[in-house]
């Protein structure tokens, strides 16, 4: 039902990790250099969280606090990731970029999702989620707001990509400098959003 998850999971870590890791464990770790959180946030996922004292539900977007810090209590675990059905005329795309090797942690990851209006041109609802460029996943809300309510065109996409690059807070490290990562964000938004848009037109 969600081919994007199969596509993304094939790229997570390496085959040894994928054979033993769980989706819940990946999300709960608070690891900033990973792929799944931004995809699930773009999908508006909610978490079922359990402890000896009971169960609660939390939007995934609210889980993360800082580097390796989440709002999970010490006695809580994620028992389920609930993804609502995508509305009609919706498309999603995720692109990761690794600066060293394909099995390395991503340098930047961008998830984009769009739902189109009845004309299959106007962006009715937009999500752009940036990963690996801040302590927690970042919603590029200014870019989302620019795209919402308009049909996509090259100039608009260029402006949205520039806004998204300015909404993140990357640190310079061995995977790239801060300006480099911002540039990569812009490039990935310009690649990912049109793919999501095309999928929405076909949906």
ROSE-4610 file (N, C-alpha, C; in Angstrom, 1 decimal, always signed):
// ROSE-4610
residu = [X/X/X/X/X/X/X/X/X/X/X/X/X/X/X/X/X/X/X/X/X/X/X/X/X/X/X/X/X/X/X/X/X/X/X/X/X/X/X/X/X/X/X/X/X/X/X/X/X/X/X/X/X/X/X/X/X/X/X/X/X/X/X/X/X/X/X/X/X/X/X/X/X/X/X/X/X/X/X/X/X/X/X/X/X/X/X/X/X/X/X/X/X/X/X/X/X/X/X/X/X/X/X/X/X/X/X/X/X/X/X/X/X/X/X/X/X/X/X/X/X/X/X/X/X/X/X/X/X/X/X/X/X/X/X/X/X/X/X/X/X/X/X/X/X/X/X/X/X/X/X/X/X/X/X/X/X/X/X/X/X/X/X/X/X/X/X/X/X/X/X/X/X/X/X/X/X/X/X/X/X/X/X/X/X/X/X/X/X/X/X/X/X/X/X/X/X/X/X/X/X/X/X/X/X/X/X/X/X/X/X/X/X/X/X/X/X/X/X/X/X/X/X/X/X/X/X/X/X/X/X/X/X/X/X/X/X/X/X/X/X/X/X/X/X/X/X/X/X/X/X/X/X/X/X/X/X/X/X/X/X/X/X/X/X/X/X/X/X/X/X/X/X/X/X/X/X/X/X/X/X/X/X/X/X/X/X/X/X/X/X/X/X/X/X/X/X/X/X/X/X/X/X/X/X/X/X/X/X/X/X/X/X/X/X/X/X/X/X/X/X/X/X/X/X/X/X/X/X/X/X/X/X/X/X/X/X/X/X/X/X/X/X/X/X/X/X/X/X/X/X/X/X/X/X/X/X/X/X/X/X/X/X/X/X/X/X/X/X/X/X/X/X/X/X/X/X/X/X/X/X/X/X/X/X/X/X/X/X/X/X/X/X/X/X/X/X/X/X/X/X/X/X/X/X/X/X/X/X/X/X/X/X/X/X/X/X/X/X/X/X/X/X/X/X/X/X/X/X/X/X/X/X/X/X/X/X/X/X/X/X/X/X/X/X/X/X/X/X/X/X/X/X/X/X/X/X/X/X/X/X/X/X/X/X/X/X/X/X/X/X/X/X/X/X/X/X/X/X/X/X/X/X/X/X/X/X/X/X/X/X/X/X/X/X/X/X/X/X/X/X/X/X/X/X/X/X/X/X/X/X/X/X/X/X/X/X/X/X/X/X/X/X/X/X/X/X/X/X/X/X/X/X/X/X/X/X/X/X/X/X/X/X/X/X/X/X/X/X/X/X/X/X/X/X/X/X/X/X/X/X/X/X/X/X/X/X/X/X/X/X/X/X/X/X/X/X/X/X/X/X/X/X/X/X/X/X/X/X/X/X/X/X/X/X/X/X/X/X/X/X/X/X/X/X/X/X/X/X]
num = [1/1/1/2/2/2/3/3/3/4/4/4/5/5/5/6/6/6/7/7/7/8/8/8/9/9/9/10/10/10/11/11/11/12/12/12/13/13/13/14/14/14/15/15/15/16/16/16/17/17/17/18/18/18/19/19/19/20/20/20/21/21/21/22/22/22/23/23/23/24/24/24/25/25/25/26/26/26/27/27/27/28/28/28/29/29/29/30/30/30/31/31/31/32/32/32/33/33/33/34/34/34/35/35/35/36/36/36/37/37/37/38/38/38/39/39/39/40/40/40/41/41/41/42/42/42/43/43/43/44/44/44/45/45/45/46/46/46/47/47/47/48/48/48/49/49/49/50/50/50/51/51/51/52/52/52/53/53/53/54/54/54/55/55/55/56/56/56/57/57/57/58/58/58/59/59/59/60/60/60/61/61/61/62/62/62/63/63/63/64/64/64/65/65/65/66/66/66/67/67/67/68/68/68/69/69/69/70/70/70/71/71/71/72/72/72/73/73/73/74/74/74/75/75/75/76/76/76/77/77/77/78/78/78/79/79/79/80/80/80/81/81/81/82/82/82/83/83/83/84/84/84/85/85/85/86/86/86/87/87/87/88/88/88/89/89/89/90/90/90/91/91/91/92/92/92/93/93/93/94/94/94/95/95/95/96/96/96/97/97/97/98/98/98/99/99/99/100/100/100/101/101/101/102/102/102/103/103/103/104/104/104/105/105/105/106/106/106/107/107/107/108/108/108/109/109/109/110/110/110/111/111/111/112/112/112/113/113/113/114/114/114/115/115/115/116/116/116/117/117/117/118/118/118/119/119/119/120/120/120/121/121/121/122/122/122/123/123/123/124/124/124/125/125/125/126/126/126/127/127/127/128/128/128/129/129/129/130/130/130/131/131/131/132/132/132/133/133/133/134/134/134/135/135/135/136/136/136/137/137/137/138/138/138/139/139/139/140/140/140/141/141/141/142/142/142/143/143/143/144/144/144/145/145/145/146/146/146/147/147/147/148/148/148/149/149/149/150/150/150/151/151/151/152/152/152/153/153/153/154/154/154/155/155/155/156/156/156/157/157/157/158/158/158/159/159/159/160/160/160/161/161/161/162/162/162/163/163/163/164/164/164/165/165/165/166/166/166/167/167/167/168/168/168/169/169/169/170/170/170/171/171/171/172/172/172/173/173/173/174/174/174/175/175/175/176/176/176/177/177/177/178/178/178/179/179/179/180/180/180/181/181/181/182/182/182/183/183/183/184/184/184/185/185/185/186/186/186/187/187/187/188/188/188/189/189/189/190/190/190/191/191/191/192/192/192/193/193/193/194/194/194/195/195/195/196/196/196/197/197/197/198/198/198/199/199/199/200/200/200/201/201/201/202/202/202/203/203/203]
x = [+0.8/+0.0/+0.8/+2.0/+2.9/+4.3/+4.4/+5.7/+6.9/+6.6/+7.7/+8.5/+7.8/+8.4/+9.4/+8.9/+9.8/+11.1/+10.9/+12.0/+13.0/+12.5/+13.4/+14.1/+13.3/+13.9/+15.0/+15.0/+16.1/+17.5/+17.4/+18.5/+19.0/+18.3/+18.6/+19.8/+20.8/+22.0/+22.6/+22.8/+23.3/+22.4/+22.7/+21.8/+21.9/+23.1/+23.2/+22.3/+22.3/+21.4/+19.9/+19.6/+18.2/+17.7/+18.5/+18.0/+17.7/+18.1/+17.8/+17.1/+17.2/+16.6/+15.1/+14.4/+13.0/+12.7/+11.5/+11.1/+11.0/+10.3/+10.1/+11.4/+12.4/+13.7/+14.4/+14.3/+14.9/+14.3/+13.0/+12.4/+12.7/+12.7/+12.9/+14.3/+15.3/+16.7/+17.0/+16.3/+16.6/+17.8/+18.3/+19.4/+19.1/+19.8/+19.5/+19.9/+20.8/+21.3/+20.7/+19.4/+18.7/+17.6/+16.9/+15.9/+14.4/+14.1/+12.7/+11.9/+12.4/+11.6/+11.0/+11.8/+11.2/+10.2/+10.3/+9.3/+8.0/+8.1/+6.9/+6.2/+7.0/+6.4/+5.7/+6.3/+5.6/+4.3/+4.2/+3.0/+2.0/+2.4/+1.5/+1.3/+2.4/+2.3/+2.1/+1.4/+1.3/+1.8/+2.3/+2.9/+2.0/+1.9/+1.3/+2.4/+2.4/+3.4/+2.9/+3.6/+3.1/+4.1/+3.6/+4.4/+3.6/+4.1/+3.4/+2.2/+2.2/+1.1/+0.0/+0.2/-0.9/-0.3/-1.2/-0.8/-1.2/-0.4/-0.8/-0.4/-1.0/-0.7/-0.1/+0.9/+1.6/+1.9/+1.7/+2.2/+3.7/+4.3/+5.7/+6.4/+5.8/+6.5/+6.8/+6.1/+6.3/+7.3/+7.8/+8.6/+10.0/+10.6/+12.0/+12.2/+13.2/+13.5/+14.9/+15.9/+17.3/+18.1/+19.4/+20.2/+20.0/+19.5/+19.3/+18.4/+17.5/+16.6/+15.2/+14.3/+12.9/+12.0/+10.7/+9.8/+9.3/+10.0/+9.7/+10.3/+9.4/+9.9/+10.8/+11.5/+12.5/+11.7/+10.5/+9.8/+8.8/+8.9/+8.0/+8.7/+7.9/+8.3/+7.3/+7.7/+6.8/+6.3/+5.0/+4.4/+3.8/+3.5/+2.9/+3.1/+3.3/+3.3/+2.1/+1.3/+0.0/+0.1/-0.1/-0.1/-1.5/-2.1/-3.4/-3.3/-4.4/-4.4/-4.1/-3.3/-3.1/-4.4/-4.7/-5.9/-5.7/-6.7/-6.6/-5.8/-5.3/-4.4/-3.3/-2.7/-1.5/-0.3/+0.9/+2.1/+3.2/+4.1/+5.2/+6.5/+7.6/+8.9/+9.9/+11.0/+12.1/+13.4/+14.3/+15.6/+16.7/+17.6/+18.7/+20.0/+20.9/+22.2/+23.3/+24.2/+25.3/+26.6/+27.4/+28.6/+29.8/+29.7/+30.8/+30.5/+29.5/+29.1/+27.7/+27.1/+25.6/+25.2/+26.1/+25.7/+26.0/+26.6/+26.9/+25.6/+25.6/+24.5/+24.3/+23.0/+22.8/+23.4/+23.9/+24.3/+23.1/+22.1/+20.9/+19.8/+18.6/+17.4/+16.2/+15.5/+14.4/+13.1/+12.1/+10.8/+9.8/+9.1/+8.1/+6.8/+5.7/+4.4/+3.5/+2.6/+1.7/+0.3/-0.7/-2.1/-2.6/-3.1/-3.5/-5.0/-5.5/-6.9/-7.5/-8.8/-9.6/-9.0/-8.4/-7.8/-6.5/-6.0/-4.7/-3.5/-3.6/-2.5/-2.2/-3.2/-3.0/-2.6/-1.5/-1.1/-2.0/-2.8/-3.8/-3.2/-2.3/-1.6/-0.2/+0.7/+2.2/+2.9/+3.8/+4.7/+6.1/+7.1/+8.5/+9.2/+9.8/+10.5/+12.0/+12.8/+14.3/+14.9/+15.8/+16.4/+17.9/+18.6/+20.1/+20.7/+19.9/+20.4/+20.0/+19.7/+19.4/+19.3/+19.3/+19.2/+18.0/+16.9/+15.7/+15.2/+14.3/+13.7/+13.0/+13.1/+12.6/+11.5/+10.4/+9.4/+9.7/+9.8/+10.2/+8.8/+8.3/+7.0/+6.9/+7.9/+7.9/+7.8/+8.6/+8.5/+7.1/+6.6/+5.3/+4.2/+4.3/+3.3/+3.4/+4.6/+4.8/+4.1/+4.3/+3.8/+2.3/+1.7/+0.3/-0.6/-1.6/-2.6/-2.2/-1.1/-0.6/-0.3/-0.4/+0.2/+1.7/+2.4/+3.8/+4.4/+5.4/+6.1/+7.6/+8.5/+10.0/+10.4/+9.8/+10.2/+9.8/+8.5/+8.0/+8.8/+9.2/+10.0/+11.4/+12.0/+13.3/+13.2/+12.1/+11.9/+11.7/+10.9/+10.6/+11.9/+12.7/+13.9/+14.9/+14.9/+15.7/+15.2/+13.9/+13.4/+13.7/+13.5/+13.8/+15.3/+16.2/+17.6/+17.9/+17.1/+17.3/+16.6/+15.7/+15.0/+15.6/+16.7/+17.4/+18.6/+19.2/+20.3/+21.5/+22.1/+23.1/+24.4/+25.1/+26.4/+27.5/+28.6/+29.7/+30.3/+30.6/+31.2/+31.9/+32.3/+33.0/+32.2/+30.9/+30.0/+29.8/+30.2/+30.1/+30.0/+30.3/+30.2/+28.7/+28.4/+27.1/+26.6/+27.3/+26.8/+26.6/+27.5/+27.3/+26.0/+25.7/+24.5/+23.2/+23.3/+22.2/+22.0/+23.1/+23.0/+22.3/+22.7/+22.2/+20.7/+20.3/+18.8/+18.1/+18.6/+17.9/+17.8/+18.9/+18.9/+17.9/+17.9/+17.0/+15.5/+15.2/+13.8/+13.4/+14.3/+14.0/+13.9/+14.5/+14.3/+13.1/+12.9/+11.9/+10.5/+10.3/+8.9/+8.3/+9.0/+8.3/+8.0/+8.7/+8.4/+7.1/+7.0/+5.8/+4.6/+4.8/+3.8/+3.3/+4.2/+3.9/+3.1/+3.5/+2.8/+1.4/+1.2/-0.1/-1.0/-0.4/-1.2/-1.7/-0.9/-1.2/-2.2/-2.2/-3.0/-4.5]
y = [-1.2/+0.0/+1.3/+1.2/+2.3/+1.9/+1.9/+1.5/+2.3/+3.6/+4.5/+3.9/+3.2/+2.6/+1.5/+0.7/-0.4/+0.2/+1.3/+1.9/+2.5/+3.1/+3.7/+2.7/+1.7/+0.7/-0.1/-0.2/-0.9/-0.1/+1.2/+2.0/+2.3/+1.8/+2.1/+1.2/+1.9/+1.2/+0.1/-1.1/-2.2/-3.4/-4.5/-5.6/-6.3/-6.2/-6.8/-6.1/-4.8/-4.0/-4.2/-4.2/-4.4/-5.7/-6.7/-8.1/-8.1/-7.2/-7.3/-6.0/-4.9/-3.7/-3.7/-2.8/-2.6/-1.2/-0.9/+0.5/+1.3/+0.7/+1.4/+1.7/+0.8/+1.1/+2.2/+2.2/+3.3/+4.6/+4.7/+6.0/+6.4/+5.4/+5.7/+6.2/+5.9/+6.1/+7.6/+8.4/+9.9/+10.2/+9.2/+9.3/+10.4/+11.4/+12.5/+12.1/+11.2/+10.9/+9.5/+9.6/+8.4/+8.8/+7.8/+8.1/+8.0/+7.1/+6.8/+8.0/+8.7/+9.7/+10.8/+11.3/+12.3/+11.7/+10.5/+9.9/+9.7/+9.2/+8.9/+10.3/+11.3/+12.6/+13.2/+13.0/+13.4/+12.7/+11.4/+10.6/+10.9/+11.8/+12.2/+11.0/+10.3/+9.1/+9.4/+8.5/+8.6/+7.4/+7.5/+6.4/+5.9/+4.6/+4.0/+3.7/+4.2/+4.1/+3.4/+2.4/+1.6/+1.5/+1.4/+1.2/+0.4/+0.1/-0.7/+0.1/+1.4/+2.2/+2.4/+2.0/+2.1/+2.5/+3.1/+3.4/+4.8/+5.4/+6.7/+6.8/+7.9/+8.1/+9.5/+9.5/+10.8/+10.9/+12.1/+12.3/+12.2/+11.5/+11.3/+12.6/+13.6/+14.9/+15.5/+15.1/+15.6/+14.8/+13.7/+12.8/+13.4/+14.1/+14.5/+15.8/+15.8/+17.0/+17.5/+16.7/+17.1/+15.9/+16.1/+14.9/+13.8/+12.6/+11.4/+11.6/+12.6/+12.8/+12.8/+12.0/+12.0/+12.2/+12.2/+12.4/+11.0/+10.0/+8.7/+8.6/+8.1/+7.9/+6.6/+6.4/+5.3/+4.0/+3.9/+2.6/+2.5/+3.4/+3.3/+2.7/+2.1/+1.6/+1.9/+2.0/+2.2/+0.8/+0.7/-0.6/-0.6/+0.6/+0.6/+2.0/+2.0/+3.2/+3.2/+4.2/+4.2/+5.3/+4.9/+5.8/+5.9/+7.1/+7.2/+7.0/+6.6/+6.4/+7.7/+7.7/+8.9/+9.3/+10.6/+11.0/+10.8/+10.8/+10.7/+11.8/+11.6/+12.7/+13.1/+12.1/+12.4/+11.6/+12.2/+11.6/+11.9/+11.0/+11.2/+10.7/+11.4/+11.0/+11.3/+10.4/+10.6/+10.4/+11.3/+11.2/+11.4/+10.5/+10.7/+10.9/+11.6/+11.8/+11.4/+10.5/+10.1/+10.6/+11.3/+11.9/+11.0/+9.8/+8.9/+7.6/+6.8/+5.5/+5.3/+4.4/+4.2/+3.6/+2.9/+2.3/+3.2/+4.4/+5.4/+6.0/+6.6/+7.4/+8.6/+9.0/+10.1/+11.4/+12.2/+13.5/+14.4/+14.2/+14.9/+14.0/+14.1/+13.3/+14.3/+14.2/+15.1/+14.3/+14.4/+13.8/+14.8/+14.6/+15.6/+14.8/+15.5/+14.9/+16.0/+15.7/+16.7/+16.0/+16.7/+16.4/+17.5/+17.1/+18.0/+18.3/+19.4/+19.7/+18.9/+19.1/+18.4/+18.6/+19.7/+20.0/+19.3/+18.6/+17.8/+18.7/+19.9/+20.9/+21.7/+22.1/+23.0/+22.2/+22.6/+21.9/+22.3/+21.3/+21.6/+21.4/+20.4/+20.2/+19.8/+20.4/+20.1/+19.8/+18.9/+18.6/+18.4/+19.1/+19.0/+18.8/+17.6/+17.3/+17.0/+17.8/+17.7/+16.9/+16.0/+15.1/+15.3/+15.1/+15.1/+16.5/+17.5/+18.9/+19.7/+19.0/+19.7/+18.6/+18.9/+17.9/+17.0/+17.5/+16.7/+17.0/+16.1/+16.4/+17.8/+18.4/+19.8/+19.9/+20.4/+20.8/+22.1/+22.1/+23.4/+24.1/+24.7/+25.3/+26.5/+27.3/+28.4/+27.9/+26.9/+26.3/+25.7/+25.0/+24.4/+25.4/+26.5/+27.6/+28.3/+28.4/+29.0/+28.1/+26.8/+25.9/+25.7/+25.7/+25.4/+26.4/+25.9/+26.7/+27.2/+26.6/+27.0/+25.8/+25.9/+24.9/+25.0/+23.8/+23.8/+24.4/+25.2/+25.7/+25.9/+25.9/+25.9/+27.1/+28.3/+29.4/+29.2/+28.7/+28.5/+27.4/+26.3/+25.3/+25.8/+26.6/+27.2/+28.1/+28.8/+29.7/+28.8/+27.7/+26.8/+26.1/+25.7/+25.0/+25.9/+27.2/+28.2/+28.4/+28.5/+28.7/+27.5/+26.3/+25.1/+25.0/+25.4/+25.4/+26.4/+27.4/+28.4/+28.0/+27.0/+26.6/+25.5/+25.0/+23.9/+24.5/+23.7/+24.1/+23.1/+22.9/+21.8/+22.2/+21.2/+21.4/+20.9/+21.6/+21.1/+19.9/+18.9/+17.7/+16.9/+15.7/+15.0/+14.7/+14.8/+14.6/+15.8/+17.0/+18.2/+19.4/+20.5/+21.8/+22.3/+23.2/+23.8/+24.4/+25.2/+25.7/+24.5/+23.5/+22.4/+21.7/+21.4/+20.7/+21.5/+22.8/+23.7/+23.6/+23.6/+23.5/+22.1/+21.1/+19.7/+19.7/+20.4/+20.4/+21.0/+22.2/+22.8/+21.9/+21.2/+20.3/+19.1/+18.6/+17.4/+17.8/+19.0/+19.5/+19.6/+20.2/+20.4/+19.0/+18.0/+16.7/+15.9/+16.0/+15.1/+15.7/+17.0/+17.5/+17.2/+17.5/+17.2/+15.7/+14.8/+13.4/+13.1/+13.7/+13.5/+14.1/+15.3/+16.0/+15.1/+14.5/+13.6/+12.4/+11.8/+10.7/+11.1/+12.3/+12.8/+12.9/+13.4/+13.6/+12.2/+11.2/+9.9/+9.1/+9.6/+8.9/+9.1]
z = [+0.0/+0.0/+0.0/+0.5/+0.6/+0.0/-1.3/-1.9/-1.5/-1.1/-0.7/+0.5/+1.4/+2.6/+2.2/+1.2/+0.7/+0.1/-0.7/-1.4/-0.4/+0.7/+1.7/+2.5/+3.0/+3.8/+3.2/+1.9/+1.2/+1.3/+1.6/+1.7/+3.2/+4.1/+5.5/+5.9/+6.4/+7.0/+6.0/+6.4/+5.6/+5.9/+5.1/+5.2/+6.6/+7.2/+8.6/+9.6/+9.5/+10.4/+10.0/+8.7/+8.3/+8.8/+8.9/+9.3/+10.8/+11.6/+13.1/+13.6/+12.9/+13.4/+13.2/+13.9/+13.8/+13.4/+12.8/+12.5/+13.8/+14.8/+16.1/+16.7/+16.7/+17.3/+16.5/+15.2/+14.4/+14.8/+14.9/+15.3/+16.7/+17.6/+19.0/+19.4/+18.5/+18.9/+18.9/+18.2/+18.1/+17.3/+16.5/+15.6/+14.6/+14.5/+13.5/+12.0/+11.9/+10.5/+10.1/+9.8/+9.4/+8.4/+7.9/+6.8/+7.2/+8.0/+8.3/+8.9/+9.9/+10.5/+9.5/+8.6/+7.7/+6.8/+6.4/+5.5/+6.3/+7.5/+8.3/+8.7/+9.0/+9.3/+8.0/+6.9/+5.6/+5.5/+6.0/+5.9/+7.0/+7.9/+9.0/+10.0/+10.2/+11.1/+12.6/+13.3/+14.7/+15.4/+16.6/+17.3/+18.4/+18.5/+19.7/+20.7/+21.9/+22.8/+24.1/+24.5/+25.7/+26.8/+28.0/+29.2/+30.2/+31.3/+32.3/+32.8/+32.7/+33.1/+32.1/+30.9/+29.9/+28.5/+27.7/+26.3/+26.0/+25.1/+24.6/+23.1/+22.5/+21.1/+20.9/+20.0/+19.8/+18.3/+17.7/+16.4/+16.3/+15.4/+15.3/+15.2/+14.6/+14.5/+15.9/+16.9/+18.3/+19.1/+18.6/+19.3/+19.7/+18.7/+18.8/+19.5/+20.4/+21.2/+20.8/+20.7/+20.4/+19.9/+19.7/+19.3/+20.3/+19.7/+20.5/+21.7/+21.7/+22.8/+22.2/+22.9/+22.5/+23.7/+23.4/+24.5/+25.1/+24.8/+25.3/+26.8/+27.7/+29.0/+29.1/+30.1/+30.2/+30.1/+30.5/+30.6/+29.4/+28.4/+27.2/+26.0/+25.2/+23.9/+22.8/+21.6/+20.5/+20.1/+20.1/+19.7/+18.3/+17.8/+16.5/+15.8/+14.5/+13.7/+12.9/+13.1/+12.4/+11.3/+10.1/+8.9/+8.3/+8.3/+7.7/+6.2/+5.6/+4.1/+3.4/+2.4/+1.6/+0.9/+0.9/+0.1/-1.3/-2.1/-3.5/-4.1/-5.3/-5.9/-5.1/-4.4/-3.5/-4.0/-3.8/-4.1/-3.1/-2.9/-2.0/-2.6/-2.2/-2.7/-1.6/-1.6/-0.6/-1.4/-1.2/-1.8/-0.7/-0.6/+0.4/-0.4/+0.2/-0.4/+0.6/+0.2/+1.1/+0.4/+1.1/+0.5/+0.4/+1.0/+1.0/+0.2/+0.8/+0.1/+0.3/-0.5/-0.4/+0.9/+1.6/+2.9/+4.1/+3.8/+4.9/+5.3/+6.5/+7.0/+6.0/+5.8/+4.8/+5.3/+4.3/+4.5/+4.6/+3.7/+3.7/+3.2/+3.7/+3.2/+3.2/+2.1/+1.9/+1.5/+2.3/+1.9/+1.5/+0.4/+0.0/-0.3/+0.0/-0.2/-0.7/-1.6/-2.1/-2.4/-2.1/-2.5/-3.4/-4.6/-5.6/-5.5/-6.0/-6.1/-7.2/-7.4/-8.5/-9.9/-10.1/-11.4/-11.7/-10.7/-10.7/-11.1/-10.7/-11.0/-9.7/-9.0/-7.8/-6.6/-6.0/-4.8/-3.6/-3.2/-2.2/-0.8/-0.6/+0.7/+0.4/+1.1/+0.9/+2.2/+2.1/+3.2/+2.6/+3.3/+2.9/+4.2/+4.4/+5.7/+5.4/+6.1/+5.9/+7.0/+6.6/+7.6/+7.6/+8.7/+8.8/+8.8/+8.8/+8.7/+10.0/+11.1/+12.3/+13.4/+14.6/+15.7/+15.5/+14.9/+14.7/+13.3/+12.8/+11.5/+11.4/+10.3/+10.1/+9.1/+9.4/+8.4/+7.8/+6.5/+5.8/+5.5/+6.6/+6.5/+5.6/+5.5/+4.6/+3.1/+2.8/+1.5/+1.2/+2.2/+2.1/+1.8/+2.6/+2.4/+1.0/+0.5/-0.8/-1.9/-1.8/-2.8/-2.7/-1.5/-1.3/-2.0/-2.7/-3.3/-4.7/-5.3/-6.6/-7.4/-8.7/-9.6/-9.6/-9.8/-9.8/-11.1/-11.0/-12.2/-11.8/-12.7/-12.4/-11.5/-11.7/-10.8/-9.4/-9.2/-7.9/-7.2/-7.9/-7.3/-6.9/-7.7/-7.4/-6.1/-5.9/-4.7/-3.5/-3.7/-2.6/-2.1/-3.0/-2.7/-1.9/-2.4/-1.7/-0.3/-0.1/+1.3/+2.1/+1.6/+2.4/+2.8/+2.0/+2.3/+3.5/+3.6/+4.6/+5.9/+5.9/+7.1/+7.9/+7.5/+8.2/+9.0/+9.8/+10.7/+10.6/+9.5/+9.4/+10.1/+10.6/+11.2/+10.2/+10.2/+9.3/+10.0/+9.3/+9.8/+8.6/+8.9/+7.9/+6.6/+6.7/+5.5/+4.7/+5.2/+4.4/+5.3/+4.7/+5.4/+5.5/+6.3/+6.5/+5.1/+4.4/+3.1/+2.1/+2.1/+1.2/+1.5/+2.7/+3.1/+2.7/+2.9/+2.5/+1.0/+0.2/-1.2/-1.6/-0.9/-1.2/-0.9/+0.2/+0.5/-0.7/-1.2/-2.3/-3.5/-3.8/-5.0/-4.8/-3.6/-3.4/-3.4/-2.9/-2.9/-4.4/-5.2/-6.6/-7.4/-6.8/-7.5/-6.9/-5.6/-5.0/-5.2/-5.1/-5.1/-6.5/-7.6/-8.9/-9.1/-8.5/-8.5/-7.7/-6.5/-5.8/-6.5/-7.1/-7.9/-9.1/-9.8/-10.9/-10.4/-9.3/-8.7/-8.3/-7.8/-7.4/-8.6/-9.7/-11.0/-11.5/-11.2/-11.7/-10.8/-9.5/-8.5/-8.5]
